[in-house]
Amino acid sequence: QDELVESGGGLVQAGGSLRLSCVASRNINQIYLMAWYRQAPEKSRELVASITTRGTENYADSVKGRFTISRDAPKDTLYLQMDNLKPEDTAVYYCNYRRFGNEYWGQGTQVTVSS
């Protein structure tokens, strides 16, 4: 059974940092592409960052230079380091992957950035 559990969200002031973690129940070396998404109130879910097993990273323009995605295979964990946070980064953050036509999501972790 494929499960994802996120943690690390919280309340932080603008300019601060948080690191999100997502632990997978599966060996993540079996997962080519993993990603972080976010959804702010009354907005659609959007892709924040993604990373392949080869380490190729991709970022939304809004977070480039501030966020860093990484994966730790021995720990089966996906990370999102978020620096210089802005109020517009406030959202529920979800980790995600697709495998054999199925899509898997974590339960989400709330990030709130105060001005």
Secondary structure as UniProt FT lines:
FT   STRAND          4..7
FT   STRAND          10..13
FT   TURN            14..15
FT   STRAND          18..24
FT   HELIX           28..30
FT   STRAND          33..39
FT   TURN            41..42
FT   STRAND          46..52
FT   TURN            53..54
FT   STRAND          57..59
FT   TURN            61..66
FT   STRAND          67..72
FT   HELIX           73..75
FT   STRAND          77..82
FT   HELIX           87..89
FT   STRAND          91..99
FT   TURN            100..101
FT   STRAND          102..105
FT   STRAND          109..114
//
